[in-house]
């Protein structure tokens, strides 16, 4: 059964109790830079305590803003950092580890693909089936965001999955429903984030259900493709912050719950 959670603070057991009080079943952790990795790793025991006390788990751990390729090769220090974070994610019981690959302009597209395949393959080998490795479809220092790249990289690595956020495809003027339908069996984790355009111009990322995305169709596709994984709320707007942001999260939770049957 699909569950609702949220990207959330994690380094104090009290945050897990707060998440439970807010009706969340899990939290997601996003690490944007190397120091974020280190902080997550240092917080493992606090997270395990929070999980045990609250019953709220860490469903997904992500590393974003990738700098793992440079000068034609995988940077060893970066690779070690990702692998250390992956180990910590496994230790806290996460189901999915999200990452991506930056494009290295010093080499060809072919060599970028081969390096990415080697990098993700190494993570999959380390995971040994204990956690799913998933590529984000966000293009923040990540080029593996659409079917063109997935056909190559996921085609080569059958165990590699996707973390899918429909708003990213919509903002690229891509057909998010077609992508979800065609690749739904590889989706391991879903972000719930609204986005709104005026004409061709992006306006804001309001709460899901108050935006342009066809959420009823999104869920129809998820059900048709057998998805029963987690749904992670991602508040992502300066407009919707503070007290208004809290109201927006409550609105989205209520809105999305109608699709969980």
C-alpha positions as protocol buffer text, in pm:
chain_id: "A"
residue {
  index: 1
  type: UNK
  ca { x: 0 y: 0 z: 0 }
}
residue {
  index: 2
  type: UNK
  ca { x: 127 y: 345 z: -86 }
}
residue {
  index: 3
  type: UNK
  ca { x: 237 y: 558 z: 210 }
}
residue {
  index: 4
  type: UNK
  ca { x: 271 y: 932 z: 256 }
}
residue {
  index: 5
  type: UNK
  ca { x: 586 y: 1082 z: 403 }
}
residue {
  index: 6
  type: UNK
  ca { x: 792 y: 1396 z: 363 }
}
residue {
  index: 7
  type: UNK
  ca { x: 1144 y: 1531 z: 321 }
}
residue {
  index: 8
  type: UNK
  ca { x: 1220 y: 1610 z: 682 }
}
residue {
  index: 9
  type: UNK
  ca { x: 1489 y: 1685 z: 944 }
}
residue {
  index: 10
  type: UNK
  ca { x: 1636 y: 1368 z: 1087 }
}
residue {
  index: 11
  type: UNK
  ca { x: 1926 y: 1425 z: 1328 }
}
residue {
  index: 12
  type: UNK
  ca { x: 1725 y: 1426 z: 1651 }
}
residue {
  index: 13
  type: UNK
  ca { x: 1482 y: 1152 z: 1762 }
}
residue {
  index: 14
  type: UNK
  ca { x: 1230 y: 1427 z: 1836 }
}
residue {
  index: 15
  type: UNK
  ca { x: 1189 y: 1486 z: 1461 }
}
residue {
  index: 16
  type: UNK
  ca { x: 1056 y: 1134 z: 1418 }
}
residue {
  index: 17
  type: UNK
  ca { x: 796 y: 1191 z: 1688 }
}
residue {
  index: 18
  type: UNK
  ca { x: 704 y: 1520 z: 1520 }
}
residue {
  index: 19
  type: UNK
  ca { x: 661 y: 1342 z: 1187 }
}
residue {
  index: 20
  type: UNK
  ca { x: 435 y: 1083 z: 1352 }
}
residue {
  index: 21
  type: UNK
  ca { x: 226 y: 1360 z: 1513 }
}
residue {
  index: 22
  type: UNK
  ca { x: 186 y: 1511 z: 1166 }
}
residue {
  index: 23
  type: UNK
  ca { x: 46 y: 1186 z: 1029 }
}
residue {
  index: 24
  type: UNK
  ca { x: 355 y: 1086 z: 830 }
}
residue {
  index: 25
  type: UNK
  ca { x: 456 y: 722 z: 789 }
}
residue {
  index: 26
  type: UNK
  ca { x: 818 y: 790 z: 691 }
}
residue {
  index: 27
  type: UNK
  ca { x: 1070 y: 1063 z: 633 }
}
residue {
  index: 28
  type: UNK
  ca { x: 1302 y: 1117 z: 339 }
}
residue {
  index: 29
  type: UNK
  ca { x: 1652 y: 1261 z: 373 }
}
residue {
  index: 30
  type: UNK
  ca { x: 1819 y: 1466 z: 99 }
}
residue {
  index: 31
  type: UNK
  ca { x: 2193 y: 1538 z: 112 }
}
residue {
  index: 32
  type: UNK
  ca { x: 2304 y: 1810 z: -129 }
}
residue {
  index: 33
  type: UNK
  ca { x: 2676 y: 1836 z: -57 }
}
residue {
  index: 34
  type: UNK
  ca { x: 2961 y: 1636 z: 96 }
}
residue {
  index: 35
  type: UNK
  ca { x: 2918 y: 1785 z: 446 }
}
residue {
  index: 36
  type: UNK
  ca { x: 2551 y: 1679 z: 434 }
}
residue {
  index: 37
  type: UNK
  ca { x: 2669 y: 1323 z: 372 }
}
residue {
  index: 38
  type: UNK
  ca { x: 2900 y: 1343 z: 672 }
}
residue {
  index: 39
  type: UNK
  ca { x: 2623 y: 1482 z: 893 }
}
residue {
  index: 40
  type: UNK
  ca { x: 2385 y: 1202 z: 793 }
}
residue {
  index: 41
  type: UNK
  ca { x: 2648 y: 938 z: 865 }
}
residue {
  index: 42
  type: UNK
  ca { x: 2720 y: 1093 z: 1206 }
}
residue {
  index: 43
  type: UNK
  ca { x: 2345 y: 1090 z: 1286 }
}
residue {
  index: 44
  type: UNK
  ca { x: 2283 y: 719 z: 1226 }
}
residue {
  index: 45
  type: UNK
  ca { x: 2243 y: 622 z: 1593 }
}
residue {
  index: 46
  type: UNK
  ca { x: 2004 y: 913 z: 1661 }
}
residue {
  index: 47
  type: UNK
  ca { x: 1798 y: 808 z: 1360 }
}
residue {
  index: 48
  type: UNK
  ca { x: 1784 y: 446 z: 1471 }
}
residue {
  index: 49
  type: UNK
  ca { x: 1664 y: 562 z: 1811 }
}
residue {
  index: 50
  type: UNK
  ca { x: 1397 y: 784 z: 1656 }
}
residue {
  index: 51
  type: UNK
  ca { x: 1278 y: 502 z: 1432 }
}
residue {
  index: 52
  type: UNK
  ca { x: 1253 y: 257 z: 1722 }
}
residue {
  index: 53
  type: UNK
  ca { x: 1064 y: 501 z: 1945 }
}
residue {
  index: 54
  type: UNK
  ca { x: 820 y: 644 z: 1688 }
}
residue {
  index: 55
  type: UNK
  ca { x: 764 y: 373 z: 1429 }
}
residue {
  index: 56
  type: UNK
  ca { x: 838 y: 631 z: 1158 }
}
residue {
  index: 57
  type: UNK
  ca { x: 1110 y: 499 z: 926 }
}
residue {
  index: 58
  type: UNK
  ca { x: 1360 y: 654 z: 687 }
}
residue {
  index: 59
  type: UNK
  ca { x: 1225 y: 538 z: 352 }
}
residue {
  index: 60
  type: UNK
  ca { x: 1464 y: 712 z: 117 }
}
residue {
  index: 61
  type: UNK
  ca { x: 1807 y: 872 z: 131 }
}
residue {
  index: 62
  type: UNK
  ca { x: 1923 y: 1086 z: -160 }
}
residue {
  index: 63
  type: UNK
  ca { x: 2246 y: 1248 z: -273 }
}
residue {
  index: 64
  type: UNK
  ca { x: 2184 y: 1545 z: -506 }
}
residue {
  index: 65
  type: UNK
  ca { x: 2397 y: 1806 z: -688 }
}
residue {
  index: 66
  type: UNK
  ca { x: 2643 y: 1560 z: -836 }
}
residue {
  index: 67
  type: UNK
  ca { x: 3013 y: 1619 z: -896 }
}
residue {
  index: 68
  type: UNK
  ca { x: 3122 y: 1260 z: -935 }
}
residue {
  index: 69
  type: UNK
  ca { x: 3265 y: 1291 z: -1287 }
}
residue {
  index: 70
  type: UNK
  ca { x: 3555 y: 1519 z: -1385 }
}
residue {
  index: 71
  type: UNK
  ca { x: 3843 y: 1513 z: -1633 }
}
residue {
  index: 72
  type: UNK
  ca { x: 3706 y: 1207 z: -1803 }
}
residue {
  index: 73
  type: UNK
  ca { x: 3682 y: 981 z: -1501 }
}
residue {
  index: 74
  type: UNK
  ca { x: 3492 y: 905 z: -1182 }
}
residue {
  index: 75
  type: UNK
  ca { x: 3641 y: 1106 z: -896 }
}
residue {
  index: 76
  type: UNK
  ca { x: 3758 y: 852 z: -632 }
}
residue {
  index: 77
  type: UNK
  ca { x: 3682 y: 1079 z: -335 }
}
residue {
  index: 78
  type: UNK
  ca { x: 3330 y: 1138 z: -463 }
}
residue {
  index: 79
  type: UNK
  ca { x: 3273 y: 770 z: -523 }
}
residue {
  index: 80
  type: UNK
  ca { x: 3387 y: 691 z: -169 }
}
residue {
  index: 81
  type: UNK
  ca { x: 3152 y: 960 z: -32 }
}
residue {
  index: 82
  type: UNK
  ca { x: 2850 y: 813 z: -215 }
}
residue {
  index: 83
  type: UNK
  ca { x: 2936 y: 463 z: -100 }
}
residue {
  index: 84
  type: UNK
  ca { x: 2970 y: 574 z: 262 }
}
residue {
  index: 85
  type: UNK
  ca { x: 2630 y: 743 z: 243 }
}
residue {
  index: 86
  type: UNK
  ca { x: 2482 y: 431 z: 85 }
}
residue {
  index: 87
  type: UNK
  ca { x: 2616 y: 220 z: 373 }
}
residue {
  index: 88
  type: UNK
  ca { x: 2457 y: 456 z: 624 }
}
residue {
  index: 89
  type: UNK
  ca { x: 2125 y: 445 z: 436 }
}
residue {
  index: 90
  type: UNK
  ca { x: 2131 y: 67 z: 454 }
}
residue {
  index: 91
  type: UNK
  ca { x: 2212 y: 81 z: 825 }
}
residue {
  index: 92
  type: UNK
  ca { x: 1902 y: 291 z: 904 }
}
residue {
  index: 93
  type: UNK
  ca { x: 1684 y: 57 z: 695 }
}
residue {
  index: 94
  type: UNK
  ca { x: 1609 y: 283 z: 398 }
}
residue {
  index: 95
  type: UNK
  ca { x: 1437 y: 120 z: 101 }
}
residue {
  index: 96
  type: UNK
  ca { x: 1574 y: 349 z: -170 }
}
residue {
  index: 97
  type: UNK
  ca { x: 1898 y: 535 z: -234 }
}
residue {
  index: 98
  type: UNK
  ca { x: 1863 y: 818 z: -486 }
}
residue {
  index: 99
  type: UNK
  ca { x: 2147 y: 965 z: -689 }
}
residue {
  index: 100
  type: UNK
  ca { x: 2241 y: 1086 z: -1035 }
}
residue {
  index: 101
  type: UNK
  ca { x: 2540 y: 1171 z: -1255 }
}
residue {
  index: 102
  type: UNK
  ca { x: 2676 y: 1504 z: -1371 }
}
residue {
  index: 103
  type: UNK
  ca { x: 2776 y: 1544 z: -1738 }
}
residue {
  index: 104
  type: UNK
  ca { x: 3150 y: 1576 z: -1804 }
}
residue {
  index: 105
  type: UNK
  ca { x: 3203 y: 1812 z: -2099 }
}
residue {
  index: 106
  type: UNK
  ca { x: 3564 y: 1697 z: -2140 }
}
residue {
  index: 107
  type: UNK
  ca { x: 3457 y: 1361 z: -2286 }
}
residue {
  index: 108
  type: UNK
  ca { x: 3205 y: 1224 z: -2536 }
}
residue {
  index: 109
  type: UNK
  ca { x: 2847 y: 1131 z: -2463 }
}
residue {
  index: 110
  type: UNK
  ca { x: 2944 y: 766 z: -2505 }
}
residue {
  index: 111
  type: UNK
  ca { x: 3215 y: 790 z: -2237 }
}
residue {
  index: 112
  type: UNK
  ca { x: 2976 y: 979 z: -2008 }
}
residue {
  index: 113
  type: UNK
  ca { x: 2736 y: 689 z: -2042 }
}
residue {
  index: 114
  type: UNK
  ca { x: 3001 y: 425 z: -1978 }
}
residue {
  index: 115
  type: UNK
  ca { x: 3128 y: 609 z: -1671 }
}
residue {
  index: 116
  type: UNK
  ca { x: 2774 y: 649 z: -1534 }
}
residue {
  index: 117
  type: UNK
  ca { x: 2698 y: 282 z: -1594 }
}
residue {
  index: 118
  type: UNK
  ca { x: 3015 y: 183 z: -1412 }
}
residue {
  index: 119
  type: UNK
  ca { x: 2936 y: 417 z: -1122 }
}
residue {
  index: 120
  type: UNK
  ca { x: 2577 y: 300 z: -1074 }
}
residue {
  index: 121
  type: UNK
  ca { x: 2680 y: -61 z: -1127 }
}
residue {
  index: 122
  type: UNK
  ca { x: 2930 y: -26 z: -844 }
}
residue {
  index: 123
  type: UNK
  ca { x: 2657 y: 107 z: -613 }
}
residue {
  index: 124
  type: UNK
  ca { x: 2424 y: -177 z: -711 }
}
residue {
  index: 125
  type: UNK
  ca { x: 2697 y: -431 z: -640 }
}
residue {
  index: 126
  type: UNK
  ca { x: 2760 y: -276 z: -298 }
}
residue {
  index: 127
  type: UNK
  ca { x: 2386 y: -268 z: -219 }
}
residue {
  index: 128
  type: UNK
  ca { x: 2358 y: -647 z: -276 }
}
residue {
  index: 129
  type: UNK
  ca { x: 1979 y: -623 z: -294 }
}
residue {
  index: 130
  type: UNK
  ca { x: 1948 y: -464 z: 50 }
}
residue {
  index: 131
  type: UNK
  ca { x: 1831 y: -131 z: -92 }
}
residue {
  index: 132
  type: UNK
  ca { x: 1718 y: -9 z: -435 }
}
residue {
  index: 133
  type: UNK
  ca { x: 1944 y: 231 z: -626 }
}
residue {
  index: 134
  type: UNK
  ca { x: 1738 y: 491 z: -813 }
}
residue {
  index: 135
  type: UNK
  ca { x: 1827 y: 777 z: -1046 }
}
residue {
  index: 136
  type: UNK
  ca { x: 1652 y: 1109 z: -989 }
}
residue {
  index: 137
  type: UNK
  ca { x: 1474 y: 1272 z: -1283 }
}
residue {
  index: 138
  type: UNK
  ca { x: 1579 y: 1616 z: -1152 }
}
residue {
  index: 139
  type: UNK
  ca { x: 1847 y: 1783 z: -1368 }
}
residue {
  index: 140
  type: UNK
  ca { x: 2040 y: 1948 z: -1084 }
}
residue {
  index: 141
  type: UNK
  ca { x: 2391 y: 1849 z: -1196 }
}
residue {
  index: 142
  type: UNK
  ca { x: 2237 y: 1532 z: -1340 }
}
residue {
  index: 143
  type: UNK
  ca { x: 2182 y: 1452 z: -1707 }
}
residue {
  index: 144
  type: UNK
  ca { x: 2007 y: 1114 z: -1679 }
}
residue {
  index: 145
  type: UNK
  ca { x: 1658 y: 1263 z: -1666 }
}
residue {
  index: 146
  type: UNK
  ca { x: 1458 y: 1136 z: -1965 }
}
residue {
  index: 147
  type: UNK
  ca { x: 1382 y: 824 z: -2170 }
}
residue {
  index: 148
  type: UNK
  ca { x: 1673 y: 894 z: -2408 }
}
residue {
  index: 149
  type: UNK
  ca { x: 1922 y: 843 z: -2123 }
}
residue {
  index: 150
  type: UNK
  ca { x: 1720 y: 578 z: -1941 }
}
residue {
  index: 151
  type: UNK
  ca { x: 1718 y: 354 z: -2248 }
}
residue {
  index: 152
  type: UNK
  ca { x: 2097 y: 344 z: -2235 }
}
residue {
  index: 153
  type: UNK
  ca { x: 2175 y: 344 z: -1863 }
}
residue {
  index: 154
  type: UNK
  ca { x: 1876 y: 155 z: -1724 }
}
residue {
  index: 155
  type: UNK
  ca { x: 1883 y: -66 z: -2032 }
}
residue {
  index: 156
  type: UNK
  ca { x: 2231 y: -179 z: -1932 }
}
residue {
  index: 157
  type: UNK
  ca { x: 2153 y: -209 z: -1559 }
}
residue {
  index: 158
  type: UNK
  ca { x: 1825 y: -400 z: -1506 }
}
residue {
  index: 159
  type: UNK
  ca { x: 1839 y: -351 z: -1128 }
}
residue {
  index: 160
  type: UNK
  ca { x: 1865 y: 28 z: -1153 }
}
residue {
  index: 161
  type: UNK
  ca { x: 1544 y: 217 z: -1071 }
}
residue {
  index: 162
  type: UNK
  ca { x: 1398 y: 566 z: -1098 }
}
residue {
  index: 163
  type: UNK
  ca { x: 1296 y: 825 z: -844 }
}
residue {
  index: 164
  type: UNK
  ca { x: 1020 y: 1009 z: -1031 }
}
residue {
  index: 165
  type: UNK
  ca { x: 892 y: 1362 z: -977 }
}
residue {
  index: 166
  type: UNK
  ca { x: 629 y: 1460 z: -1239 }
}
residue {
  index: 167
  type: UNK
  ca { x: 696 y: 1831 z: -1188 }
}
residue {
  index: 168
  type: UNK
  ca { x: 1047 y: 1803 z: -1336 }
}
residue {
  index: 169
  type: UNK
  ca { x: 918 y: 1650 z: -1658 }
}
residue {
  index: 170
  type: UNK
  ca { x: 637 y: 1906 z: -1678 }
}
residue {
  index: 171
  type: UNK
  ca { x: 884 y: 2192 z: -1631 }
}
residue {
  index: 172
  type: UNK
  ca { x: 1091 y: 2051 z: -1921 }
}
residue {
  index: 173
  type: UNK
  ca { x: 774 y: 2040 z: -2134 }
}
residue {
  index: 174
  type: UNK
  ca { x: 794 y: 1661 z: -2141 }
}
residue {
  index: 175
  type: UNK
  ca { x: 500 y: 1420 z: -2125 }
}
residue {
  index: 176
  type: UNK
  ca { x: 514 y: 1309 z: -1762 }
}
residue {
  index: 177
  type: UNK
  ca { x: 222 y: 1068 z: -1795 }
}
residue {
  index: 178
  type: UNK
  ca { x: 383 y: 893 z: -2091 }
}
residue {
  index: 179
  type: UNK
  ca { x: 715 y: 870 z: -1905 }
}
residue {
  index: 180
  type: UNK
  ca { x: 545 y: 726 z: -1597 }
}
residue {
  index: 181
  type: UNK
  ca { x: 348 y: 478 z: -1807 }
}
residue {
  index: 182
  type: UNK
  ca { x: 645 y: 363 z: -2015 }
}
residue {
  index: 183
  type: UNK
  ca { x: 886 y: 339 z: -1721 }
}
residue {
  index: 184
  type: UNK
  ca { x: 645 y: 277 z: -1434 }
}
residue {
  index: 185
  type: UNK
  ca { x: 781 y: -69 z: -1360 }
}
residue {
  index: 186
  type: UNK
  ca { x: 1122 y: 86 z: -1283 }
}
residue {
  index: 187
  type: UNK
  ca { x: 992 y: 357 z: -1049 }
}
residue {
  index: 188
  type: UNK
  ca { x: 1099 y: 293 z: -688 }
}
residue {
  index: 189
  type: UNK
  ca { x: 1007 y: 623 z: -522 }
}
residue {
  index: 190
  type: UNK
  ca { x: 777 y: 915 z: -606 }
}
residue {
  index: 191
  type: UNK
  ca { x: 796 y: 1282 z: -509 }
}
residue {
  index: 192
  type: UNK
  ca { x: 474 y: 1476 z: -458 }
}
residue {
  index: 193
  type: UNK
  ca { x: 538 y: 1835 z: -561 }
}
residue {
  index: 194
  type: UNK
  ca { x: 311 y: 2076 z: -744 }
}
residue {
  index: 195
  type: UNK
  ca { x: 416 y: 2321 z: -1012 }
}
residue {
  index: 196
  type: UNK
  ca { x: 231 y: 2594 z: -1202 }
}
residue {
  index: 197
  type: UNK
  ca { x: 296 y: 2779 z: -1529 }
}
residue {
  index: 198
  type: UNK
  ca { x: 138 y: 3088 z: -1680 }
}
residue {
  index: 199
  type: UNK
  ca { x: 158 y: 3030 z: -2052 }
}
residue {
  index: 200
  type: UNK
  ca { x: 510 y: 2890 z: -2099 }
}
residue {
  index: 201
  type: UNK
  ca { x: 648 y: 3063 z: -1791 }
}
residue {
  index: 202
  type: UNK
  ca { x: 706 y: 2891 z: -1460 }
}
residue {
  index: 203
  type: UNK
  ca { x: 527 y: 3070 z: -1175 }
}
residue {
  index: 204
  type: UNK
  ca { x: 561 y: 2868 z: -856 }
}
residue {
  index: 205
  type: UNK
  ca { x: 567 y: 2522 z: -696 }
}
residue {
  index: 206
  type: UNK
  ca { x: 246 y: 2535 z: -491 }
}
residue {
  index: 207
  type: UNK
  ca { x: 102 y: 2245 z: -292 }
}
residue {
  index: 208
  type: UNK
  ca { x: 12 y: 1944 z: -503 }
}
residue {
  index: 209
  type: UNK
  ca { x: -359 y: 1964 z: -581 }
}
residue {
  index: 210
  type: UNK
  ca { x: -336 y: 2341 z: -630 }
}
residue {
  index: 211
  type: UNK
  ca { x: -122 y: 2318 z: -942 }
}
residue {
  index: 212
  type: UNK
  ca { x: -117 y: 2218 z: -1309 }
}
residue {
  index: 213
  type: UNK
  ca { x: -39 y: 1848 z: -1277 }
}
residue {
  index: 214
  type: UNK
  ca { x: -312 y: 1589 z: -1339 }
}
residue {
  index: 215
  type: UNK
  ca { x: -282 y: 1402 z: -1014 }
}
residue {
  index: 216
  type: UNK
  ca { x: -580 y: 1174 z: -1074 }
}
residue {
  index: 217
  type: UNK
  ca { x: -418 y: 1058 z: -1400 }
}
residue {
  index: 218
  type: UNK
  ca { x: -79 y: 1023 z: -1227 }
}
residue {
  index: 219
  type: UNK
  ca { x: -230 y: 784 z: -975 }
}
residue {
  index: 220
  type: UNK
  ca { x: -419 y: 597 z: -1245 }
}
residue {
  index: 221
  type: UNK
  ca { x: -87 y: 533 z: -1418 }
}
residue {
  index: 222
  type: UNK
  ca { x: 82 y: 431 z: -1091 }
}
residue {
  index: 223
  type: UNK
  ca { x: -192 y: 179 z: -1018 }
}
residue {
  index: 224
  type: UNK
  ca { x: -183 y: 49 z: -1378 }
}
residue {
  index: 225
  type: UNK
  ca { x: 190 y: -13 z: -1348 }
}
residue {
  index: 226
  type: UNK
  ca { x: 160 y: -184 z: -1010 }
}
residue {
  index: 227
  type: UNK
  ca { x: 332 y: 83 z: -803 }
}
residue {
  index: 228
  type: UNK
  ca { x: 277 y: 46 z: -432 }
}
residue {
  index: 229
  type: UNK
  ca { x: 582 y: 234 z: -303 }
}
residue {
  index: 230
  type: UNK
  ca { x: 616 y: 553 z: -103 }
}
residue {
  index: 231
  type: UNK
  ca { x: 497 y: 905 z: -184 }
}
residue {
  index: 232
  type: UNK
  ca { x: 721 y: 1179 z: -45 }
}
residue {
  index: 233
  type: UNK
  ca { x: 594 y: 1534 z: -6 }
}
residue {
  index: 234
  type: UNK
  ca { x: 849 y: 1794 z: -114 }
}
residue {
  index: 235
  type: UNK
  ca { x: 755 y: 2149 z: -8 }
}
residue {
  index: 236
  type: UNK
  ca { x: 944 y: 2358 z: -262 }
}
residue {
  index: 237
  type: UNK
  ca { x: 821 y: 2715 z: -268 }
}
residue {
  index: 238
  type: UNK
  ca { x: 927 y: 3039 z: -103 }
}
residue {
  index: 239
  type: UNK
  ca { x: 566 y: 3152 z: -130 }
}
residue {
  index: 240
  type: UNK
  ca { x: 448 y: 2850 z: 66 }
}
residue {
  index: 241
  type: UNK
  ca { x: 670 y: 2881 z: 372 }
}
residue {
  index: 242
  type: UNK
  ca { x: 615 y: 2940 z: 742 }
}
residue {
  index: 243
  type: UNK
  ca { x: 254 y: 2909 z: 856 }
}
residue {
  index: 244
  type: UNK
  ca { x: 125 y: 2916 z: 499 }
}
residue {
  index: 245
  type: UNK
  ca { x: 366 y: 2637 z: 415 }
}
residue {
  index: 246
  type: UNK
  ca { x: 233 y: 2425 z: 702 }
}
residue {
  index: 247
  type: UNK
  ca { x: -120 y: 2479 z: 573 }
}
residue {
  index: 248
  type: UNK
  ca { x: -4 y: 2381 z: 225 }
}
residue {
  index: 249
  type: UNK
  ca { x: 141 y: 2052 z: 350 }
}
residue {
  index: 250
  type: UNK
  ca { x: -185 y: 1972 z: 531 }
}
residue {
  index: 251
  type: UNK
  ca { x: -380 y: 2055 z: 215 }
}
residue {
  index: 252
  type: UNK
  ca { x: -163 y: 1822 z: 7 }
}
residue {
  index: 253
  type: UNK
  ca { x: -180 y: 1535 z: 256 }
}
residue {
  index: 254
  type: UNK
  ca { x: -559 y: 1554 z: 255 }
}
residue {
  index: 255
  type: UNK
  ca { x: -569 y: 1584 z: -123 }
}
residue {
  index: 256
  type: UNK
  ca { x: -334 y: 1295 z: -196 }
}
residue {
  index: 257
  type: UNK
  ca { x: -497 y: 1060 z: 57 }
}
residue {
  index: 258
  type: UNK
  ca { x: -807 y: 1040 z: -162 }
}
residue {
  index: 259
  type: UNK
  ca { x: -604 y: 845 z: -420 }
}
residue {
  index: 260
  type: UNK
  ca { x: -467 y: 586 z: -176 }
}
residue {
  index: 261
  type: UNK
  ca { x: -710 y: 297 z: -184 }
}
